[in-house]
Amino acid sequence: MSTISLGKSGIVGISYSETSLLKSNLMRANERRNSSSNNINSAKVKLQVNGRSGRIRIESDNLQSYYSSLKSNNSKIEKIIRDIDYIVRKFKEVDSRCA
């Protein structure tokens, strides 16, 4: 999925529609990640409330690790979305100056 390309004339261009599609896909992925992390957090809390056995504690720790990983991915996805917005904004500025 190439959104930035070097044409035959050596001019760099960007496909706004592909970039917009990429951004919307990332936003949907981020929404799913939010839903997953909420479900994981809920399951972790239920495990902690329902019992105190060693096995439950291990599973709770595993869920916490997975939850932390999802939170980390959230930051990365949000940064990519901000970068896409920045790239599109800068290309539009250049386009408007060249027109």
C-alpha positions, 0 to 999 in steps of 0.5 A, spaced: 500 500 500 504 505 497 501 512 498 507 516 497 510 515 490 515 518 485 512 519 478 516 518 472 517 525 472 521 525 478 515 528 482 513 526 489 506 525 490 501 522 495 494 519 494 489 522 499 484 517 498 489 511 500 492 515 505 485 517 508 483 509 507 489 508 511 488 513 517 480 510 517 483 503 518 488 505 523 482 508 527 478 502 527 484 498 529 485 502 535 477 502 537 478 494 537 484 495 541 480 499 546 475 494 546 479 488 547 483 492 553 477 494 556 475 486 556 481 484 558 481 489 564 474 487 566 476 479 566 482 481 570 478 484 575 473 479 575 479 474 576 481 478 582 475 478 585 473 471 584 479 468 588 486 468 590 489 462 588 496 462 585 493 459 578 488 465 578 494 470 580 498 467 574 492 468 569 491 475 572 498 477 571 498 474 564 492 478 563 495 485 566 501 483 561 497 483 555 493 489 557 500 493 558 502 491 551 495 493 548 496 500 551 503 500 548 500 499 541 495 504 542 500 509 543 504 507 537 497 507 533 496 514 535 503 516 533 502 513 526 495 517 525 498 523 527 504 522 523 499 521 517 495 527 519 502 531 518 504 528 512 497 530 508 497 537 511 504 538 509 503 535 502 496 540 501 500 546 503 505 545 498 500 543 493 496 550 494 503 554 494 505 550 487 498 551 484 
